[in-house]
Amino acid sequence: VPLGVFWSVFLGLVWLHLLEVPDPSVVPHYQAGVVAFGLSAIIELLGEPFWVLAQAHLFVRLKVIAESLSVLSKCVLTVILVILYPQWGLYIFSLAQLLYVSVLVMCYVIYFAIFLGSPEATKKSFPVARMKALLPNLVEDETFVNWKEAWLTWSFFKQSFLKQILTEGERYVMTFLNVLNFGDQGVYDIVNNLGSLVARFIFLPIEESFYVFFAKVLERGKNVKDQKQDDVAMAANVLELLLKLVLLIGLTIAVFGYAYSQLALDIYGGSLLSSGTGPDLLRCYSLYVLFLAINGVTECFTFALMCKEEVDRYNFVMLALSFMFLCISYFLTHWYGSVGFILANCFNMGIRIAHSTHYIYDYFKESTYRPLTGLIPSPFLVLVYIISGVITGFSEVVFCCDKGWMARLVHISVGALSFAATIVTMFCTETKLIHFVRSQ
């Protein structure tokens, strides 16, 4: 929390005094927005110990309810204020963000205040007995710092910092180098937020949940021969099916996203979004989602098993990758505009996937398990994807999007039939995966 206060104040001053500030007549209350988002980061840090405790003990329901309530409250407040007080500008989103983090933290605090010391906690032999134990304190007969854990934490911190550059690097390039004007940044943000809905709502929960699963089933830093073989078999099976699941979701979005990007943006934001670079951005983002899907699962397995030395080695790879990514983002944006950012992201994810799959291959090569076969879909299903892509692409050219609502409905119907055919084929060819999804 003290570090969070320091960085919020420091970066707040950078954003207010060193970077370009938008015209107050166009974007009112910018300064208040910067302060409010810095404060919300500090509030969220106060709830971090509770979040970590819930993650470690697989309190999935608590996490789902807390995040759902906080997102719902944020959305409701935003809608109400936008309708009633549109002149408030950034005040609206600042207040909504503060409400979001306050509700999130309060959900965790209230839950643990009730749970700790309860008969249920005693029955589960929960390691924390009182709320006071979650506050900073000195423990007798223990060193002030556990250096083994401290160095591992430092390694993960460096990794998180580099991942932040790789994940949000294009925003820093936009902000510091002014390669796009505020209008183009706005269109990019809208497309980015729409495109990342699937990643946030489907892939991120899978990645977080199964990181904990792999970390609990297999021991970090041990090779496959030194693990319990039953655990290795289970982890390999789950990893294979997870890879197949996210691959098929990603392929479906890539194939159908290409033909329906323009229609989606036209329905969502009218001709302002669907007539410019918006459709091309969303088409590229549909392909990027496929990379995101595979990278999420491969990295969650890799990071769950890497020892400190391997994490440090990977940090050097990520440092070089971060530098390459920022350079490629800069040059591709000069050549292709905002589409260049997404192409740079695809390149970045491709390199990360290559590293993670190499690690997984090396890890399992001395065993009989080959979980990477999950990345090879059925040939017949691939054929159906190709046919669906061709049919929906042709449908877009003929029916979308300036020929009236009847033509749009025909285009949607063609997509629905192609999608249904793809799902039926999936059920027939990927029976093992379907059983896994139903059982889990």
Steps between C-alpha positions, in 0.01 A plus 500: 500500500778755575656415162157540340461849655846601378444381142147646483631844604809480276318377187210738569744792483649359178156475338401849615821693431721311252253346254259669261183612681180506290314824438270565804217608268510157331595278798396678822629407849808310372702588811229366734492179293873442541476550878193274531657211307819526706291488820301201370828309446594557864156385622526185288842423653338503846292201394790308343573275805135389505507433124820292531352302792182431301702391194728270701204322664291483179214723625366521145145597597627792712708629209213469252249676730743777601603580144143474368363738764782750449470498120120525520513794742758675281290453184173610665659816644665582166174464307302708753754783507552504121124537451435752780826701509686462168678834559696345789738340248779300664346548845251226400764238420714602798210454744406172333856369533516600869165326562626188317813458714315591823233234441765245399710553813195515730369166366827328593530677837141421603528137388820433694376697803208254518692189391810523721438342838174341384426126550547448122852649514585284802368192323719574196803568729534840333852636567381853587289535814445876535484809279790644698724226360459653152657828612879550484670366812831363631503130587728382777766237425490583127730718294365838394519393133481148358772550238407197289144627460622860463723410203221298338264797553761734346528269198124501452489878547750549218301256289173683575662831407617358167163334438336838560715649223421207269127512581442877511810617310304654215330736747838628618613548140176691430530712814870587495575514125168650374487266197116524493276799563237485777224413249686197361592398855129509586405269210789267589386489865140419403610215271754380755235491776249321278756250375637425846157413646553133422853508641380662824188291555612157372878470469609695809288296748626176337861619523470610866314190616724247328820679605396417858404146391836424335693661786320275750513176299867519395798618705687806374858441383478118484529308172231263378672183633514634858126581509223261603407324177125513569529879536704524180235301311221723632689824425590384147141400424357828631762704314428321171125553530541863611720571198241341273219700664665843467627416149148426377357811669778710345456346153125561515551867587771543233290341223165665577653825627643570156161509328301664781734774627349773284143401589582485873656848497216640289241373750712609796609849393349580159689616191754692712658168600411277203617728218860576606778279624269338759407184301862427403604549863235258627584241232865507607393485861295185426823333386681641805241335728614160366859583605374625839306178558793266440752720682283522813491124560858423395640778721282409799647147493855626444490759781343250741804269464799730442755522783660833592799450266271423205284804580813719503619356168158564350512858628805562276303361205206726585729802534629449146145426381367819664759712320424329167126538556521875570721553191273291276191680638654837416600409143186299413282787623681738264436259211151363579353742756319352800484156330878487550451476877295182468745346252781574747296335775453188282877483448561541874250226591641267234850521654360441850298198380813358336692530829221343710436211260875429491501487881197266506656274233826478697314436825300202368753354252625244757145380562240330279268805510472748211259776611600727209291277271213710636614769254419274202127510416320233300568536122127477427431784748773712335328441163167618647670814637645576154163450329325715763761775456456504121117496517474777765766710321303476175178581692660818641596622153149439364276601794690727738470769613339782296217301338238530773390289794362210292840445340660516844257239632589271208870549583432419867298189399786375281736543795261325739468197268877482449558531874244223571673273247836570669363421848337175381829395338681586824263278701557211257880525468613623846308261728774489766499879529118517518504249787766710679298822464181332624672338799685818603 
